[in-house]
Amino acid sequence: MDAETKATLISIGSIKIDASLVKRLTIPTAGPGAGGRAIFLKSEGHRVRLAVNSDSELEGMADGDEIVVLKAGRELLRAKIEEELIHCPEQAYITISERCIYDCKFCAVPKIEGRIKSTDEIIRMVDEAAKTGCLKAISITSGVADSPEREVERAVDAVKALRK
């Protein structure tokens, strides 16, 4: 996947794809696609996340073990679907607080009004991801549920517990 193709995919941001082609559709809790279903595609060492949308101008079709991404009926890309561990392939990408008191225009977290994960829950999530043998990184992010200070406390508690 060259830079121009990746830019095209990102600018469209979604793909129409049969859910049966994806082992597990997940719902991101952070970033621009938060709250919707998404997949990761990998081609030539590059990865892109696309929201799943039945009205997308991109369409993903199976061809053996690859997905052919079509735009206006023409092949744009051949890729493989990458399965997520937690929010990302090879990562436990964890959003501690799935809600936020701020309303940053680039972020969907305040609109989700999700829950706050406990430190014990975060440890369990990382342990499960580690059992797959595919875990390469742990990423912690968060909305600001109550105050920035309280969110820092939650993050520090989680990181200390994960280091043990």
DOVO-345615 format. One line per 10 residues: their letters; for each residue x, y, z of N, C-alpha, C. Coordinates in nm, 2 decimals. Example, Ala and Ser with C-alpha at 12.3 -4.5 7.8 and 13.67 -1.06 7.14 Angstrom:
as) 1.32,-0.57,0.78,1.23,-0.45,0.78,1.32,-0.33,0.78  1.28,-0.22,0.71,1.37,-0.11,0.71,1.29,0.00,0.79
This chain:
mdaetkatli) 0.09,-0.12,0.00,0.00,0.00,0.00,0.09,0.12,0.00  0.08,0.20,-0.10,0.16,0.32,-0.11,0.09,0.43,-0.04  0.16,0.55,-0.02,0.11,0.66,0.06,-0.02,0.72,0.00  -0.02,0.72,-0.13,-0.14,0.78,-0.20,-0.26,0.69,-0.18  -0.24,0.56,-0.19,-0.36,0.47,-0.17,-0.40,0.47,-0.02  -0.31,0.48,0.07,-0.35,0.49,0.21,-0.42,0.62,0.24  -0.37,0.73,0.18,-0.44,0.86,0.20,-0.58,0.85,0.14  -0.60,0.78,0.03,-0.74,0.77,-0.03,-0.83,0.69,0.07  -0.77,0.58,0.12,-0.85,0.50,0.21,-0.89,0.58,0.34  -0.79,0.65,0.39,-0.82,0.73,0.51,-0.92,0.84,0.48
sigsikidas) -0.91,0.90,0.37,-1.00,1.01,0.34,-1.15,0.96,0.32  -1.16,0.84,0.27,-1.30,0.78,0.26,-1.34,0.73,0.40  -1.25,0.66,0.47,-1.27,0.62,0.61,-1.35,0.50,0.64  -1.42,0.44,0.54,-1.50,0.33,0.56,-1.50,0.23,0.44  -1.56,0.12,0.47,-1.57,0.01,0.37,-1.69,-0.07,0.39  -1.75,-0.11,0.28,-1.87,-0.20,0.28,-1.81,-0.34,0.27  -1.84,-0.42,0.36,-1.78,-0.56,0.36,-1.87,-0.65,0.43  -1.88,-0.77,0.38,-1.97,-0.88,0.44,-1.91,-0.92,0.57  -1.99,-0.91,0.68,-1.94,-0.93,0.82,-1.88,-1.07,0.83  -1.93,-1.17,0.75,-1.88,-1.31,0.76,-1.73,-1.32,0.72
lvkrltipta) -1.68,-1.22,0.65,-1.54,-1.22,0.61,-1.44,-1.18,0.73  -1.50,-1.13,0.83,-1.43,-1.08,0.95,-1.46,-1.17,1.07  -1.35,-1.23,1.13,-1.37,-1.32,1.24,-1.44,-1.24,1.36  -1.40,-1.12,1.38,-1.45,-1.05,1.50,-1.46,-0.90,1.46  -1.58,-0.85,1.46,-1.59,-0.70,1.44,-1.59,-0.64,1.58  -1.51,-0.54,1.60,-1.50,-0.48,1.73,-1.55,-0.33,1.72  -1.58,-0.27,1.83,-1.62,-0.14,1.84,-1.51,-0.05,1.91  -1.44,0.03,1.84,-1.34,0.11,1.90,-1.40,0.21,2.00  -1.33,0.23,2.11,-1.37,0.33,2.21,-1.29,0.45,2.22  -1.20,0.47,2.12,-1.12,0.60,2.11,-1.09,0.63,1.97
gpgaggraif) -1.06,0.75,1.94,-1.02,0.79,1.80,-1.14,0.83,1.72  -1.12,0.86,1.60,-1.22,0.91,1.51,-1.33,0.81,1.48  -1.31,0.68,1.49,-1.41,0.58,1.46,-1.48,0.53,1.58  -1.45,0.59,1.70,-1.51,0.54,1.82,-1.66,0.53,1.82  -1.70,0.41,1.87,-1.85,0.39,1.87,-1.90,0.31,1.75  -1.83,0.30,1.64,-1.87,0.23,1.53,-1.79,0.10,1.51  -1.83,0.02,1.42,-1.76,-0.11,1.39,-1.65,-0.08,1.29  -1.53,-0.15,1.31,-1.42,-0.12,1.22,-1.33,-0.24,1.20  -1.26,-0.24,1.09,-1.16,-0.35,1.06,-1.02,-0.29,1.03  -0.92,-0.37,1.04,-0.79,-0.33,1.00,-0.75,-0.41,0.87
lkseghrvrl) -0.69,-0.34,0.78,-0.64,-0.40,0.66,-0.49,-0.38,0.65  -0.41,-0.48,0.62,-0.27,-0.47,0.61,-0.22,-0.52,0.47  -0.14,-0.43,0.41,-0.08,-0.46,0.28,0.06,-0.40,0.27  0.15,-0.49,0.23,0.29,-0.44,0.21,0.35,-0.38,0.33  0.32,-0.43,0.45,0.37,-0.38,0.57,0.30,-0.25,0.63  0.20,-0.21,0.56,0.12,-0.09,0.60,-0.02,-0.13,0.65  -0.07,-0.06,0.74,-0.20,-0.09,0.80,-0.29,0.03,0.80  -0.42,0.01,0.78,-0.52,0.11,0.78,-0.65,0.06,0.85  -0.71,0.14,0.93,-0.84,0.10,1.00,-0.95,0.17,0.92  -1.05,0.10,0.88,-1.17,0.15,0.82,-1.29,0.12,0.89
avnsdseleg) -1.38,0.21,0.91,-1.51,0.18,0.96,-1.59,0.10,0.87  -1.68,0.01,0.92,-1.76,-0.07,0.84,-1.89,0.00,0.82  -1.93,0.03,0.69,-2.04,0.11,0.66,-2.10,0.06,0.53  -2.23,0.02,0.53,-2.29,-0.04,0.42,-2.31,0.07,0.30  -2.30,0.19,0.33,-2.31,0.30,0.23,-2.17,0.35,0.18  -2.06,0.28,0.22,-1.93,0.33,0.18,-1.91,0.32,0.03  -1.83,0.41,-0.03,-1.79,0.40,-0.17,-1.68,0.29,-0.19  -1.62,0.24,-0.09,-1.53,0.13,-0.10,-1.60,0.00,-0.07  -1.56,-0.10,-0.14,-1.62,-0.24,-0.11,-1.51,-0.34,-0.10  -1.52,-0.42,0.00,-1.42,-0.53,0.02,-1.48,-0.66,-0.02
madgdeivvl) -1.41,-0.73,-0.11,-1.45,-0.86,-0.16,-1.34,-0.96,-0.13  -1.39,-1.09,-0.10,-1.29,-1.19,-0.07,-1.23,-1.25,-0.20  -1.10,-1.27,-0.20,-1.03,-1.34,-0.31,-0.93,-1.43,-0.25  -0.96,-1.55,-0.22,-0.88,-1.64,-0.15,-0.86,-1.59,0.00  -0.74,-1.57,0.04,-0.72,-1.52,0.18,-0.70,-1.37,0.18  -0.72,-1.31,0.07,-0.71,-1.16,0.06,-0.84,-1.09,0.05  -0.84,-0.97,0.08,-0.96,-0.88,0.05,-0.92,-0.79,-0.06  -1.00,-0.78,-0.16,-0.98,-0.69,-0.27,-1.07,-0.57,-0.24  -1.00,-0.45,-0.23,-1.08,-0.33,-0.20,-1.11,-0.26,-0.34  -1.23,-0.24,-0.36,-1.28,-0.18,-0.49,-1.33,-0.04,-0.46
kagrellrak) -1.30,0.05,-0.56,-1.36,0.18,-0.56,-1.42,0.20,-0.70  -1.55,0.23,-0.70,-1.62,0.25,-0.83,-1.59,0.12,-0.92  -1.59,0.01,-0.86,-1.57,-0.12,-0.93,-1.43,-0.15,-0.98  -1.34,-0.06,-0.95,-1.20,-0.09,-0.99,-1.11,-0.12,-0.86  -1.02,-0.21,-0.88,-0.93,-0.26,-0.77,-0.84,-0.14,-0.73  -0.85,-0.11,-0.60,-0.76,-0.01,-0.54,-0.65,-0.08,-0.46  -0.68,-0.19,-0.40,-0.59,-0.25,-0.30,-0.62,-0.40,-0.28  -0.51,-0.48,-0.26,-0.53,-0.62,-0.21,-0.46,-0.62,-0.07  -0.54,-0.67,0.03,-0.49,-0.67,0.16,-0.54,-0.79,0.24  -0.48,-0.81,0.36,-0.53,-0.91,0.45,-0.60,-0.84,0.57
ieeelihcpe) -0.70,-0.90,0.62,-0.77,-0.84,0.74,-0.68,-0.88,0.86  -0.65,-0.79,0.94,-0.57,-0.81,1.07,-0.67,-0.81,1.18  -0.66,-0.92,1.26,-0.75,-0.93,1.38,-0.70,-0.84,1.49  -0.79,-0.78,1.56,-0.75,-0.70,1.67,-0.73,-0.78,1.80  -0.64,-0.73,1.89,-0.64,-0.79,2.02,-0.73,-0.71,2.10  -0.69,-0.58,2.13,-0.78,-0.49,2.20,-0.76,-0.36,2.13  -0.86,-0.33,2.04,-0.86,-0.20,1.97,-0.77,-0.20,1.85  -0.66,-0.27,1.85,-0.56,-0.26,1.75,-0.49,-0.40,1.73  -0.44,-0.44,1.61,-0.37,-0.56,1.60,-0.24,-0.55,1.68  -0.20,-0.66,1.74,-0.08,-0.67,1.82,-0.07,-0.58,1.94
qayitiserc) -0.18,-0.51,1.98,-0.18,-0.42,2.09,-0.29,-0.44,2.18  -0.27,-0.42,2.31,-0.38,-0.40,2.41,-0.39,-0.24,2.42  -0.48,-0.19,2.34,-0.49,-0.04,2.34,-0.62,-0.02,2.42  -0.60,0.03,2.54,-0.71,0.04,2.63,-0.75,0.18,2.67  -0.88,0.21,2.66,-0.93,0.34,2.70,-0.98,0.33,2.84  -0.92,0.39,2.93,-0.96,0.38,3.07,-1.10,0.43,3.09  -1.12,0.56,3.06,-1.25,0.62,3.08,-1.31,0.65,2.94  -1.42,0.58,2.92,-1.49,0.60,2.79,-1.59,0.71,2.79  -1.56,0.81,2.86,-1.64,0.93,2.87,-1.55,1.05,2.90  -1.60,1.17,2.87,-1.52,1.29,2.89,-1.60,1.41,2.91
iydckfcavp) -1.54,1.50,3.00,-1.61,1.63,3.03,-1.58,1.73,2.92  -1.48,1.71,2.84,-1.45,1.80,2.73,-1.52,1.76,2.60  -1.52,1.85,2.51,-1.59,1.83,2.38,-1.49,1.86,2.26  -1.38,1.79,2.26,-1.28,1.82,2.15,-1.35,1.77,2.02  -1.34,1.85,1.92,-1.42,1.83,1.79,-1.36,1.71,1.72  -1.24,1.67,1.74,-1.18,1.55,1.67,-1.21,1.42,1.74  -1.27,1.42,1.86,-1.28,1.30,1.94,-1.43,1.27,1.96  -1.46,1.14,1.95,-1.59,1.09,1.97,-1.62,1.04,2.11  -1.52,1.03,2.20,-1.54,0.97,2.33,-1.65,1.04,2.41  -1.66,1.18,2.41,-1.77,1.24,2.48,-1.91,1.19,2.44
kiegrikstd) -1.92,1.16,2.31,-2.05,1.12,2.26,-2.09,0.97,2.29  -1.99,0.89,2.33,-2.01,0.75,2.36,-2.07,0.74,2.50  -2.03,0.82,2.59,-2.07,0.82,2.73,-2.06,0.67,2.79  -1.94,0.62,2.77,-1.92,0.48,2.81,-1.89,0.47,2.96  -1.82,0.37,2.99,-1.79,0.34,3.14,-1.64,0.36,3.17  -1.61,0.35,3.29,-1.47,0.36,3.34,-1.42,0.22,3.38  -1.31,0.18,3.32,-1.26,0.05,3.36,-1.18,0.06,3.49  -1.19,-0.05,3.57,-1.12,-0.06,3.69,-0.98,-0.11,3.66  -0.88,-0.09,3.75,-0.75,-0.14,3.73,-0.75,-0.29,3.72  -0.83,-0.36,3.80,-0.84,-0.51,3.79,-0.89,-0.55,3.65
eiirmvdeaa) -0.99,-0.48,3.59,-1.04,-0.51,3.46,-0.93,-0.49,3.35  -0.85,-0.38,3.37,-0.74,-0.36,3.27,-0.64,-0.47,3.28  -0.60,-0.51,3.40,-0.51,-0.62,3.41,-0.56,-0.75,3.35  -0.69,-0.78,3.37,-0.75,-0.90,3.30,-0.75,-0.89,3.15  -0.78,-0.77,3.10,-0.77,-0.75,2.95,-0.64,-0.77,2.90  -0.53,-0.72,2.96,-0.40,-0.74,2.91,-0.35,-0.88,2.93  -0.39,-0.95,3.04,-0.36,-1.09,3.05,-0.42,-1.17,2.94  -0.54,-1.15,2.91,-0.61,-1.22,2.80,-0.54,-1.19,2.66  -0.50,-1.07,2.64,-0.43,-1.04,2.51,-0.29,-1.11,2.51  -0.23,-1.11,2.62,-0.09,-1.18,2.63,-0.10,-1.33,2.60
ktgclkaisi) -0.21,-1.39,2.64,-0.23,-1.53,2.62,-0.23,-1.57,2.47  -0.27,-1.48,2.39,-0.27,-1.50,2.24,-0.13,-1.52,2.18  -0.03,-1.47,2.25,0.10,-1.48,2.20,0.13,-1.37,2.09  0.04,-1.28,2.07,0.05,-1.18,1.96,0.07,-1.04,2.02  0.07,-1.03,2.15,0.08,-0.90,2.21,0.22,-0.84,2.20  0.23,-0.72,2.14,0.36,-0.66,2.13,0.37,-0.52,2.20  0.25,-0.47,2.24,0.25,-0.34,2.30,0.13,-0.32,2.38  0.14,-0.23,2.48,0.02,-0.19,2.57,0.02,-0.04,2.55  -0.10,0.01,2.51,-0.12,0.15,2.50,-0.24,0.19,2.59  -0.22,0.29,2.67,-0.32,0.34,2.76,-0.36,0.48,2.71
tsgvadsper) -0.49,0.50,2.70,-0.55,0.63,2.67,-0.67,0.65,2.76  -0.73,0.77,2.75,-0.85,0.79,2.84,-0.91,0.92,2.80  -1.04,0.92,2.82,-1.12,1.04,2.82,-1.09,1.11,2.96  -1.16,1.21,2.99,-1.14,1.28,3.12,-1.28,1.27,3.19  -1.31,1.17,3.26,-1.44,1.14,3.32,-1.48,1.25,3.42  -1.39,1.28,3.51,-1.42,1.37,3.63,-1.33,1.49,3.62  -1.20,1.47,3.63,-1.10,1.58,3.62,-0.97,1.53,3.57  -0.89,1.61,3.51,-0.76,1.56,3.46,-0.68,1.50,3.57  -0.68,1.55,3.69,-0.61,1.50,3.81,-0.65,1.35,3.84  -0.78,1.33,3.84,-0.83,1.20,3.87,-0.80,1.10,3.76
everavdavk) -0.80,1.15,3.64,-0.76,1.06,3.52,-0.62,1.02,3.53  -0.53,1.11,3.57,-0.39,1.08,3.59,-0.37,0.97,3.70  -0.45,0.99,3.81,-0.44,0.88,3.91,-0.48,0.75,3.86  -0.59,0.74,3.78,-0.63,0.61,3.72,-0.52,0.55,3.63  -0.46,0.64,3.55,-0.36,0.59,3.46,-0.24,0.54,3.54  -0.19,0.62,3.63,-0.08,0.58,3.72,-0.11,0.45,3.79  -0.22,0.43,3.84,-0.26,0.30,3.91,-0.25,0.19,3.81  -0.31,0.21,3.69,-0.31,0.10,3.59,-0.17,0.07,3.55  -0.08,0.17,3.52,0.05,0.14,3.48,0.13,0.07,3.59  0.12,0.11,3.71,0.19,0.05,3.82,0.15,-0.10,3.83
alrk) 0.02,-0.12,3.82,-0.03,-0.26,3.83,0.02,-0.35,3.71  0.02,-0.29,3.59,0.07,-0.36,3.48,0.22,-0.40,3.48  0.30,-0.31,3.55,0.44,-0.34,3.56,0.47,-0.45,3.65  0.38,-0.49,3.74,0.41,-0.60,3.84,0.41,-0.74,3.77
